[in-house]
Amino acid sequence: MPVSNDVLIPLLAIVTIVLVAGFAIWQRGRVARSKNDPRRSAFTQAHGDAPRPNRPGTEH
């Protein structure tokens, strides 16, 4: 039995939104866990400290 476009298009839209939201929640959980992990990525380690001082001549 074929499904009509009147049902298929809204169904695909809802499924897509649910999948994207689920993926975003999963990734958010991974980031939250990694913030408490001492083995963080190099990017997180290098960018998680206080800002560097300005180079000479660039003070505002």
matplotlib code that plots the C-alpha trace (Angstrom):
import matplotlib.pyplot as plt

x = [0.0, 1.7, 1.8, 0.4, 2.5, 0.1, 1.3, 4.9, 6.2, 5.1, 6.2, 9.7, 9.9, 9.0, 11.4, 14.2, 13.6, 13.6, 16.8, 18.6, 17.4, 18.6, 22.0, 22.4, 21.4, 23.9, 26.7, 25.9, 26.2, 29.6, 30.9, 29.6, 31.4, 34.6, 34.8, 35.4, 37.9, 41.6, 42.4, 40.7, 41.5, 44.4, 42.0, 40.1, 43.4, 44.9, 41.7, 40.4, 42.8, 42.8, 43.4, 46.9, 48.2, 48.1, 51.2, 53.1, 51.5, 48.0, 46.7, 43.3]
y = [0.0, 3.2, 6.2, 9.5, 12.6, 14.2, 11.8, 11.1, 14.7, 15.7, 12.3, 12.8, 16.3, 15.1, 12.2, 14.5, 17.0, 14.2, 12.7, 16.1, 16.9, 13.5, 13.9, 17.4, 16.1, 13.3, 15.6, 18.0, 15.2, 14.2, 17.8, 18.0, 14.8, 15.9, 19.1, 17.0, 14.7, 15.2, 13.7, 16.5, 17.3, 19.5, 22.2, 22.2, 22.2, 25.1, 27.2, 26.7, 29.0, 32.7, 34.9, 35.6, 39.1, 41.4, 41.7, 44.9, 47.7, 46.2, 47.6, 49.3]
z = [0.0, -1.1, 1.2, -0.1, -0.1, 2.3, 4.9, 3.8, 3.7, 7.2, 8.6, 7.0, 8.4, 11.9, 11.8, 10.6, 13.4, 16.0, 14.6, 14.5, 18.1, 19.3, 17.7, 19.2, 22.7, 22.4, 21.3, 24.1, 26.6, 25.1, 25.5, 29.1, 30.0, 28.2, 30.3, 33.4, 31.7, 32.4, 28.9, 27.0, 23.4, 22.5, 21.3, 24.6, 26.6, 24.6, 24.6, 28.1, 30.0, 30.6, 27.5, 26.4, 27.0, 24.0, 21.8, 22.1, 20.1, 20.0, 23.3, 23.0]

ax = plt.figure().add_subplot(projection="3d")
ax.plot(x, y, z, "-o")
ax.set_aspect("equal")
plt.show()
